[in-house]
Amino acid sequence: MLEGETSPTARQATVAAMLAAAFERFFWTGFYLVDPEKPDELVVGPYQGTLGCLRIAFGRGVCGTAAAEQRTVIVPDVEAFPGHIACDARSKSEIVVPALDPEGRLIGVLDVDSTELAAFDEADAAGLERILAQTFGRYAR
């Protein structure tokens, strides 16, 4: 689907749509991108699902933690995650995977939420990391 497409927005929108359509347990699927004007903040990018938070500071919530630490974060129960940001109260578990450009710079994060507890595991992390590597060039682990 992405072969020959150079627009980052088109690539992100396509990945979010394909993942949301492929996995019933994916309640919210999308990207938070590093804001070039505020490089310590993520701003909502292409996504599928209910309204997302507009901005998330690095180090805040699951997305901000994954961005700040540049590592995949799996949260089986978001209520147990210190500083969790409840963009939608129906979200019960979450996985966030950092996306890097080919030079290793953080582009943003792929955020996937589920209404089920413990919906994500290491197999999901490995699969999403592979998708981001194919889409953007690299991923952080």
C-alpha positions as CSV (number, residue, x, y, z in Angstrom):
1,M,0.0,0.0,0.0
2,L,2.8,2.5,0.8
3,E,5.2,1.7,-2.0
4,G,6.2,4.9,-3.7
5,E,4.3,7.2,-1.3
6,T,6.6,9.9,0.1
7,S,4.1,11.9,2.1
8,P,4.5,11.2,5.9
9,T,0.9,12.2,6.5
10,A,-0.4,9.8,3.9
11,R,1.8,7.0,5.2
12,Q,0.7,7.6,8.8
13,A,-3.0,7.9,7.9
14,T,-2.8,4.6,5.9
15,V,-1.1,2.7,8.7
16,A,-3.6,3.9,11.3
17,A,-6.5,3.0,9.0
18,M,-5.2,-0.4,8.1
19,L,-4.4,-1.3,11.8
20,A,-7.8,-0.1,13.0
21,A,-9.6,-2.1,10.3
22,A,-7.5,-5.3,10.9
23,F,-7.8,-5.6,14.7
24,E,-11.2,-5.5,16.4
25,R,-9.6,-4.9,19.8
26,F,-7.9,-1.7,18.6
27,F,-10.2,1.0,20.0
28,W,-8.0,4.0,19.1
29,T,-5.1,3.8,16.6
30,G,-3.0,6.7,15.6
31,F,0.0,8.9,15.7
32,Y,1.2,11.7,18.0
33,L,4.0,13.6,16.2
34,V,6.8,15.7,17.5
35,D,5.8,19.4,17.1
36,P,8.7,21.1,15.2
37,E,7.8,24.4,17.0
38,K,7.6,22.8,20.4
39,P,10.0,19.8,20.2
40,D,9.2,18.6,23.8
41,E,5.6,18.1,22.9
42,L,3.6,15.6,20.8
43,V,0.7,16.8,18.7
44,V,-2.1,14.6,17.5
45,G,-1.6,13.3,13.9
46,P,-3.6,10.9,11.7
47,Y,-5.7,8.5,13.7
48,Q,-8.8,6.3,13.7
49,G,-11.2,6.4,16.7
50,T,-12.8,8.8,19.1
51,L,-11.3,12.2,19.7
52,G,-7.8,12.1,20.9
53,C,-5.9,14.5,23.2
54,L,-4.5,17.3,21.1
55,R,-1.1,17.7,22.8
56,I,1.0,15.6,25.2
57,A,4.3,16.7,26.8
58,F,7.3,14.4,26.7
59,G,7.4,12.4,29.9
60,R,3.6,12.7,30.5
61,G,1.3,9.7,30.2
62,V,2.1,6.6,28.2
63,C,2.7,8.5,24.9
64,G,5.0,11.1,26.5
65,T,6.9,8.4,28.4
66,A,7.5,6.4,25.2
67,A,8.6,9.5,23.4
68,A,10.9,10.7,26.2
69,E,12.5,7.3,26.7
70,Q,12.3,6.2,23.0
71,R,11.1,2.8,23.9
72,T,7.9,0.7,23.4
73,V,5.6,0.9,26.4
74,I,2.9,-1.8,27.0
75,V,0.4,-1.0,29.7
76,P,-2.0,-3.8,30.6
77,D,-4.1,-1.5,32.8
78,V,-4.0,2.2,32.2
79,E,-5.5,3.0,35.6
80,A,-2.3,1.5,37.2
81,F,0.0,3.7,35.0
82,P,1.3,6.7,37.0
83,G,0.2,9.9,35.2
84,H,-2.0,8.2,32.7
85,I,-3.9,10.7,30.5
86,A,-7.5,9.7,30.0
87,C,-8.4,11.0,26.5
88,D,-11.3,8.5,26.5
89,A,-12.3,6.8,29.7
90,R,-13.2,3.6,27.8
91,S,-9.6,2.9,27.2
92,K,-8.3,0.1,29.5
93,S,-5.0,-0.9,28.0
94,E,-2.5,0.7,25.7
95,I,0.7,0.1,23.6
96,V,2.9,3.0,22.4
97,V,5.7,2.5,19.9
98,P,8.1,5.3,19.0
99,A,8.7,6.0,15.3
100,L,12.1,7.1,14.2
101,D,13.3,8.5,10.8
102,P,16.2,6.7,9.0
103,E,18.7,8.9,10.9
104,G,17.3,7.7,14.3
105,R,15.5,11.0,15.1
106,L,12.1,10.7,16.8
107,I,9.2,11.5,14.5
108,G,6.5,10.6,17.0
109,V,4.7,7.6,18.5
110,L,2.1,5.1,17.3
111,D,-0.5,4.9,20.0
112,V,-3.0,2.0,20.2
113,D,-5.7,1.8,22.9
114,S,-8.1,-1.0,23.7
115,T,-11.3,-1.2,25.7
116,E,-10.0,-4.6,27.0
117,L,-7.6,-5.0,29.9
118,A,-4.2,-6.6,28.9
119,A,-5.0,-6.5,25.2
120,F,-1.3,-6.1,24.1
121,D,1.8,-8.2,24.6
122,E,5.4,-8.6,23.2
123,A,4.1,-10.1,20.0
124,D,2.0,-7.0,19.4
125,A,5.1,-4.9,20.2
126,A,7.3,-6.8,17.7
127,G,4.6,-6.6,15.0
128,L,4.0,-2.9,15.4
129,E,7.8,-2.2,15.6
130,R,8.2,-4.0,12.2
131,I,5.4,-2.0,10.7
132,L,7.0,1.3,11.8
133,A,10.4,0.2,10.6
134,Q,8.9,-0.5,7.1
135,T,7.0,2.7,7.2
136,F,9.5,5.2,8.5
137,G,12.9,3.5,8.4
138,R,13.5,2.7,12.1
139,Y,11.9,2.1,15.5
140,A,13.1,2.4,19.0
141,R,13.3,-0.6,21.4
